[in-house]
Amino acid sequence: MTTRILPAAGDPDAARVLVTLLSQLPASEPAAPVPDSTSLLDTLARLAAESIDELPEVVLVHERIGPVPALDLIREVALRFPAVGVVLVSSDAGPALFSAAMDSGARGLIGLPLSYDELAARVQAAAQWSVGVRRHLGRGAAEAFPAGPGGRVVTVTGAKGGVGTTFTAVQFALAAAASGRRTALVDMDLQAGDVGSYLDVQFRRSIADLAGIQDVSPRVLQDAVYDDRTGLALLLAPADGERGEDVDERAARHIIGALRGRYELVVIDCGTQVTGANAAAVETADVAVLVTTPDVVAVRAAKRMVRMWERLQVRKAEDTAMVVNRWSKHTEIQPALIEKITKTRATRTPVPAAFKELQAVVDAGRVQDLDNRSTVKQALWTLAGELGLLAAPEAAAPTAAPAPGASLAVRASGPVARLRRGREG
């Protein structure tokens, strides 16, 4: 049997040495090395979407991989792709690191400088383990969970304040729950989260209570989650905004991992500010949604957000789904133009501008009571189906979708000209 190996190393020299030695192993097929954590997760997700049989048996993670630290990356790979054997390559081969690597889900540790015999032994052991897991799962079970155990994660981020980020996240979660999926809604707008206000919920626990806990067990998680009568499990932002600083990148990854293992779908409201926590959420999400409105300021903010994600190696523009809120056929800036400017992937269903339908339920803090006849609700629930968030999209969407964004005309006067002038700014 040929062992497929995917090395991940940020240092070009280290990657070259790895590939050279791997190519000497019998019955091995090393792939081209990936330079960072984002590329590794994207590559594995793409292969898993085709078939679990396309995944490599072994992934080698070099200690200087970035931007996600090696141990956190190993934990993420082990969680999302449990049939892949991960091996850490490090200059520190001591018992403390070995124990930490095993706790993160690694199947072995290789010391630097590399030796052929040790590399061969660790790769063979990880490959045998991977084959055994796949045989145990069986083809049917493996195909049912191509992205790892538990559910999918979708993040909803706003290009700027006031574009409808939280309302969109709440409606996505309500649509998923109504379709029969066990759904968690997480408020990761850590200083100004309003999910509780939108659903008329007050709860003594928040996501900040999980920060600093290394092992977020199901019981610990359940104590922090509020089971709402809408069917949603709510993990709220802290009432005291300063406590949001307790939720750092590492805490966010642990919490999201625990949620992913317990719920079929995890919807995360990331607000409009980039922090270590919500950047980690966007990076690890199966679906990353960016919400904007069709005006010059918001579209420029959306472009700025996408560029920041790319600089930080959080998310590529083409892997981001752009939702256009408050759209009308008279809007001069249309989804096709927004897609072209931001290089994102605009969703087919724009959300109409109809705030009068929403005002009563928003002011009452009960958006779950929004009438099914609302065109905004119809569009958002249809969008949830389009993004693959529903168990049965055809049953969950209240009515047919509005006209696809791809067919909308782009008018070239007024604000459009201003936007085009600033496109390269």
C-alpha positions as CSV (number, residue, x, y, z in Angstrom):
1,M,0.0,0.0,0.0
2,T,1.2,3.5,-0.9
3,T,1.3,5.9,2.0
4,R,0.3,9.5,1.1
5,I,2.1,12.1,3.2
6,L,1.4,15.8,3.4
7,P,4.2,17.9,5.0
8,A,3.4,21.3,6.5
9,A,6.4,23.5,7.1
10,G,6.8,27.3,7.0
11,D,10.6,27.2,6.6
12,P,11.5,26.4,2.9
13,D,14.7,24.7,3.9
14,A,13.0,22.5,6.4
15,A,10.3,21.7,3.8
16,R,13.0,20.7,1.3
17,V,14.7,18.4,3.8
18,L,11.4,16.8,4.7
19,V,10.4,16.1,1.1
20,T,13.9,14.8,0.2
21,L,13.8,12.2,3.1
22,L,10.2,11.3,2.5
23,S,10.8,10.6,-1.1
24,Q,13.3,7.9,0.0
25,L,10.8,6.0,2.1
26,P,9.5,2.8,0.4
27,A,5.9,2.9,-0.9
28,S,5.5,6.6,0.0
29,E,3.9,9.4,-1.9
30,P,4.9,12.8,-0.5
31,A,2.8,15.7,-1.6
32,A,4.0,19.2,-2.2
33,P,4.6,20.8,1.2
34,V,2.1,23.5,2.4
35,P,3.6,26.6,3.9
36,D,1.1,27.5,6.7
37,S,-1.8,26.4,8.8
38,T,-4.4,28.0,6.6
39,S,-3.2,26.2,3.5
40,L,-3.0,22.9,5.4
41,L,-6.6,23.1,6.6
42,D,-7.9,24.3,3.3
43,T,-6.1,21.4,1.5
44,L,-7.5,18.8,3.8
45,A,-11.0,20.3,3.7
46,R,-10.9,20.3,-0.1
47,L,-9.8,16.6,-0.2
48,A,-12.3,15.6,2.4
49,A,-15.1,17.2,0.4
50,E,-14.3,14.9,-2.5
51,S,-13.9,11.7,-0.5
52,I,-12.3,10.6,2.7
53,D,-10.3,8.2,0.5
54,E,-8.6,11.3,-1.0
55,L,-7.1,12.4,2.4
56,P,-3.4,11.6,3.1
57,E,-2.7,8.9,5.6
58,V,-0.1,11.1,7.4
59,V,0.4,14.8,7.9
60,L,3.7,16.0,9.2
61,V,3.6,19.4,11.1
62,H,6.8,21.3,11.6
63,E,7.3,23.1,14.9
64,R,7.7,26.5,13.1
65,I,4.4,26.3,11.2
66,G,2.2,29.4,11.4
67,P,0.2,31.5,12.0
68,V,-1.5,28.8,14.2
69,P,0.9,27.3,16.7
70,A,1.8,23.7,15.9
71,L,0.0,22.0,18.9
72,D,-3.2,24.0,18.2
73,L,-3.0,23.1,14.5
74,I,-2.5,19.4,15.4
75,R,-5.6,19.6,17.7
76,E,-7.6,21.1,14.9
77,V,-6.6,18.5,12.3
78,A,-7.2,15.7,14.7
79,L,-10.7,17.0,15.5
80,R,-11.8,17.8,11.9
81,F,-10.1,14.9,10.1
82,P,-9.9,12.0,12.6
83,A,-8.8,9.5,10.0
84,V,-5.5,11.3,9.4
85,G,-2.4,10.5,11.4
86,V,-0.6,13.7,12.5
87,V,3.1,13.7,13.5
88,L,4.9,16.6,15.0
89,V,8.5,17.5,13.9
90,S,10.3,19.4,16.6
91,S,13.8,20.2,17.9
92,D,12.4,19.5,21.4
93,A,11.8,15.7,21.7
94,G,11.5,15.8,25.5
95,P,8.8,14.0,27.5
96,A,6.9,17.3,28.2
97,L,6.4,18.1,24.5
98,F,5.7,14.5,23.7
99,S,2.9,14.4,26.3
100,A,1.5,17.8,25.0
101,A,1.6,16.5,21.4
102,M,-0.2,13.3,22.4
103,D,-2.8,15.3,24.3
104,S,-3.4,17.4,21.2
105,G,-4.0,14.3,19.0
106,A,-0.6,13.7,17.5
107,R,0.3,10.1,16.6
108,G,4.0,10.6,17.1
109,L,6.9,13.0,17.6
110,I,10.0,13.2,15.4
111,G,13.1,15.0,16.7
112,L,15.3,17.4,14.7
113,P,17.7,17.0,13.0
114,L,15.8,14.4,11.0
115,S,17.0,10.9,10.9
116,Y,15.8,8.5,8.2
117,D,15.2,5.6,10.6
118,E,13.1,7.6,13.0
119,L,11.1,9.3,10.2
120,A,10.4,5.9,8.6
121,A,9.2,4.4,11.9
122,R,6.9,7.3,12.9
123,V,5.4,7.6,9.4
124,Q,4.8,3.9,9.2
125,A,3.1,3.8,12.7
126,A,0.9,6.8,11.9
127,A,-0.1,5.3,8.5
128,Q,-1.0,2.0,10.0
129,W,-3.1,3.8,12.6
130,S,-4.9,5.8,9.9
131,V,-5.7,2.8,7.8
132,G,-7.1,1.0,10.8
133,V,-9.3,3.9,11.7
134,R,-10.7,4.1,8.2
135,R,-11.3,0.4,8.1
136,H,-13.1,0.6,11.4
137,L,-15.3,3.6,10.3
138,G,-16.2,1.9,7.1
139,R,-16.8,3.7,3.8
140,G,-20.4,4.7,4.6
141,A,-19.6,6.2,8.0
142,A,-16.6,8.0,6.7
143,E,-18.4,9.6,3.8
144,A,-21.1,10.8,6.2
145,F,-18.5,12.9,8.2
146,P,-16.0,14.2,5.7
147,A,-15.0,17.2,7.9
148,G,-14.5,15.3,11.2
149,P,-16.7,14.4,14.1
150,G,-19.6,16.5,15.2
151,G,-21.0,19.4,13.1
152,R,-20.1,22.2,10.9
153,V,-19.1,25.7,11.9
154,V,-20.3,28.9,10.2
155,T,-19.1,32.3,11.1
156,V,-21.0,35.5,10.4
157,T,-18.9,38.7,10.3
158,G,-20.0,42.3,9.5
159,A,-18.1,44.6,7.2
160,K,-18.8,47.4,9.6
161,G,-21.3,48.1,12.4
162,G,-25.0,48.3,11.5
163,V,-25.0,46.1,8.5
164,G,-27.2,43.4,10.2
165,T,-24.6,40.9,11.3
166,T,-26.3,39.7,14.5
167,F,-29.7,39.5,12.9
168,T,-28.3,37.4,10.1
169,A,-26.5,35.0,12.5
170,V,-29.7,34.6,14.6
171,Q,-31.9,33.9,11.6
172,F,-29.4,31.3,10.2
173,A,-29.4,29.5,13.6
174,L,-33.2,29.6,13.8
175,A,-33.6,28.3,10.3
176,A,-31.1,25.4,11.1
177,A,-32.9,24.5,14.3
178,A,-36.3,24.6,12.6
179,S,-35.0,22.2,9.9
180,G,-34.2,19.7,12.7
181,R,-30.5,20.3,13.2
182,R,-29.1,20.5,16.8
183,T,-27.7,24.0,16.6
184,A,-25.6,26.2,18.9
185,L,-25.5,30.0,18.5
186,V,-22.3,31.6,19.8
187,D,-21.9,35.4,20.4
188,M,-18.2,36.1,19.8
189,D,-18.7,39.8,19.6
190,L,-17.0,39.8,22.9
191,Q,-17.4,43.5,24.0
192,A,-20.7,44.4,22.4
193,G,-22.6,41.2,21.8
194,D,-26.4,41.5,21.4
195,V,-27.5,38.0,20.7
196,G,-29.2,37.8,24.1
197,S,-30.9,41.1,23.5
198,Y,-32.3,40.0,20.2
199,L,-33.8,36.8,21.7
200,D,-34.8,38.3,25.1
201,V,-32.4,36.1,27.0
202,Q,-30.5,36.9,30.2
203,F,-28.1,34.3,31.6
204,R,-25.5,34.3,34.3
205,R,-23.0,32.4,32.2
206,S,-21.0,33.4,29.1
207,I,-18.3,32.3,26.8
208,A,-15.8,34.1,29.2
209,D,-16.5,31.5,31.8
210,L,-14.9,28.9,29.5
211,A,-11.7,30.8,29.0
212,G,-8.7,29.3,30.6
213,I,-10.2,25.8,30.8
214,Q,-7.9,23.4,29.0
215,D,-10.4,20.6,28.7
216,V,-13.9,21.9,27.9
217,S,-15.8,18.7,28.7
218,P,-19.5,18.2,27.7
219,R,-20.5,18.9,31.3
220,V,-18.5,22.1,31.6
221,L,-19.9,23.3,28.3
222,Q,-23.4,22.5,29.3
223,D,-23.1,24.7,32.4
224,A,-22.2,27.7,30.2
225,V,-24.8,27.1,27.5
226,Y,-28.4,28.4,27.8
227,D,-31.0,26.1,26.2
228,D,-33.5,28.4,24.7
229,R,-37.1,27.5,24.0
230,T,-36.5,28.2,20.3
231,G,-34.4,25.0,20.3
232,L,-31.1,26.9,20.1
233,A,-28.2,26.4,22.5
234,L,-26.9,29.8,23.3
235,L,-23.4,30.7,24.4
236,L,-23.6,34.4,25.1
237,A,-21.0,37.2,25.2
238,P,-20.0,38.4,28.6
239,A,-22.2,41.1,30.1
240,D,-19.1,43.0,31.2
241,G,-17.3,43.8,27.9
242,E,-13.8,43.9,29.5
243,R,-14.2,40.2,30.3
244,G,-14.0,39.5,26.6
245,E,-10.3,39.9,26.8
246,D,-10.2,36.6,28.7
247,V,-11.2,34.8,25.5
248,D,-8.0,34.6,23.5
249,E,-7.2,32.7,20.3
250,R,-6.3,29.5,22.2
251,A,-9.5,29.6,24.3
252,A,-11.6,30.2,21.2
253,R,-10.2,27.1,19.5
254,H,-10.8,24.9,22.5
255,I,-14.4,26.2,22.8
256,I,-15.2,25.8,19.2
257,G,-13.8,22.3,19.2
258,A,-16.0,21.4,22.1
259,L,-19.0,22.8,20.4
260,R,-18.3,21.2,17.1
261,G,-18.2,17.8,18.8
262,R,-21.6,18.3,20.5
263,Y,-23.7,20.1,17.9
264,E,-24.6,19.5,14.3
265,L,-24.2,23.2,13.5
266,V,-22.4,26.0,15.3
267,V,-23.3,29.5,14.2
268,I,-20.9,32.2,15.5
269,D,-21.6,35.9,15.4
270,C,-18.1,37.4,15.1
271,G,-19.2,41.1,15.1
272,T,-17.2,43.6,13.1
273,Q,-13.9,43.8,15.0
274,V,-11.0,41.4,14.3
275,T,-9.7,39.8,17.5
276,G,-7.6,36.8,18.1
277,A,-10.7,34.8,19.1
278,N,-12.9,35.6,16.2
279,A,-10.0,35.4,13.7
280,A,-9.5,31.8,15.0
281,A,-13.2,31.2,14.5
282,V,-13.2,32.5,10.9
283,E,-10.0,30.5,10.1
284,T,-11.4,27.2,11.3
285,A,-15.0,27.7,10.0
286,D,-16.4,25.4,7.3
287,V,-18.4,28.4,6.0
288,A,-17.3,32.1,6.6
289,V,-20.0,34.7,5.8
290,L,-19.2,38.4,5.5
291,V,-22.3,40.7,5.6
292,T,-22.3,44.1,3.9
293,T,-24.9,46.6,2.6
294,P,-24.8,48.0,-0.9
295,D,-23.3,51.3,-0.2
296,V,-19.8,52.8,-0.7
297,V,-18.7,52.9,2.9
298,A,-19.8,49.3,3.7
299,V,-18.3,47.8,0.6
300,R,-15.0,49.5,1.2
301,A,-15.1,48.2,4.7
302,A,-15.8,44.7,3.4
303,K,-12.8,44.9,1.1
304,R,-10.7,46.1,4.0
305,M,-11.9,43.2,6.1
306,V,-11.1,40.7,3.4
307,R,-7.6,42.1,2.8
308,M,-6.9,42.0,6.6
309,W,-8.0,38.3,6.7
310,E,-5.6,37.6,3.8
311,R,-2.7,39.4,5.4
312,L,-3.2,37.6,8.7
313,Q,-3.6,34.3,6.7
314,V,-7.1,33.8,8.3
315,R,-9.2,33.4,5.2
316,K,-8.8,33.8,1.4
317,A,-11.2,36.1,-0.3
318,E,-12.5,33.5,-2.7
319,D,-13.4,31.2,0.3
320,T,-15.6,33.9,1.8
321,A,-19.4,34.0,1.1
322,M,-20.6,37.6,0.8
323,V,-24.2,38.3,1.9
324,V,-25.6,41.6,0.6
325,N,-28.2,43.0,3.0
326,R,-30.8,45.7,2.4
327,W,-30.7,45.2,-1.3
328,S,-33.3,46.6,-3.8
329,K,-33.4,46.5,-7.6
330,H,-32.9,50.3,-7.5
331,T,-29.6,50.0,-5.6
332,E,-26.8,51.4,-7.7
333,I,-24.2,49.0,-6.2
334,Q,-25.3,45.5,-7.0
335,P,-24.0,42.1,-5.8
336,A,-22.1,41.4,-9.0
337,L,-20.0,44.6,-8.5
338,I,-19.4,43.8,-4.8
339,E,-18.2,40.4,-5.8
340,K,-15.8,41.9,-8.3
341,I,-14.4,44.5,-6.0
342,T,-13.9,42.3,-2.9
343,K,-13.0,39.1,-4.9
344,T,-15.4,37.2,-2.6
345,R,-18.1,34.8,-3.6
346,A,-21.5,36.6,-3.5
347,T,-24.4,34.5,-2.5
348,R,-27.2,34.0,-5.0
349,T,-29.9,35.4,-2.6
350,P,-29.7,39.1,-1.7
351,V,-31.6,40.2,1.4
352,P,-34.2,42.9,0.6
353,A,-34.3,46.3,2.3
354,A,-37.5,46.0,4.4
355,F,-36.7,47.2,8.0
356,K,-40.4,48.0,8.7
357,E,-41.0,44.3,8.7
358,L,-38.4,43.9,11.5
359,Q,-38.8,47.0,13.6
360,A,-41.5,45.6,16.0
361,V,-39.7,42.3,16.8
362,V,-36.2,44.0,17.0
363,D,-37.5,46.6,19.4
364,A,-39.2,43.9,21.5
365,G,-36.1,41.8,21.5
366,R,-37.9,38.8,20.1
367,V,-36.7,38.3,16.5
368,Q,-37.7,34.7,16.8
369,D,-41.3,35.9,16.5
370,L,-40.7,37.5,13.0
371,D,-43.6,36.6,10.7
372,N,-43.0,33.9,8.1
373,R,-44.4,36.2,5.5
374,S,-41.5,38.6,6.1
375,T,-39.5,38.9,2.9
376,V,-36.3,39.4,5.0
377,K,-36.9,36.2,6.8
378,Q,-37.7,34.3,3.6
379,A,-34.4,35.6,2.1
380,L,-32.3,34.7,5.1
381,W,-33.8,31.2,5.5
382,T,-33.3,30.6,1.8
383,L,-29.7,31.7,2.2
384,A,-29.3,29.3,5.1
385,G,-30.3,26.5,2.6
386,E,-28.0,27.9,-0.1
387,L,-25.1,27.8,2.4
388,G,-25.8,24.2,3.4
389,L,-26.9,24.9,6.9
390,L,-30.2,23.1,6.9
391,A,-31.0,19.5,7.3
392,A,-33.8,19.8,4.7
393,P,-33.4,23.1,2.8
394,E,-36.6,22.6,0.7
395,A,-38.6,22.3,3.9
396,A,-37.0,24.9,5.9
397,A,-37.1,27.9,3.5
398,P,-40.5,29.7,4.0
399,T,-40.8,30.5,0.3
400,A,-38.9,30.7,-2.9
401,A,-35.8,32.8,-3.1
402,P,-35.6,36.3,-4.5
403,A,-34.0,36.8,-7.9
404,P,-30.4,35.5,-7.9
405,G,-27.7,38.1,-7.4
406,A,-25.9,36.9,-10.4
407,S,-28.6,38.2,-12.7
408,L,-28.8,41.6,-11.2
409,A,-27.7,44.5,-13.3
410,V,-24.9,46.8,-12.3
411,R,-25.6,50.5,-12.8
412,A,-22.5,52.6,-13.5
413,S,-23.5,56.0,-12.2
414,G,-23.5,57.7,-8.8
415,P,-21.8,55.9,-5.9
416,V,-20.5,53.2,-8.3
417,A,-18.1,55.6,-9.8
418,R,-16.8,56.6,-6.4
419,L,-16.3,53.0,-5.4
420,R,-14.4,52.1,-8.6
421,R,-12.1,55.1,-8.1
422,G,-11.3,53.8,-4.7
423,R,-11.0,50.1,-5.7
424,E,-7.3,50.1,-5.6
425,G,-7.1,52.3,-2.5
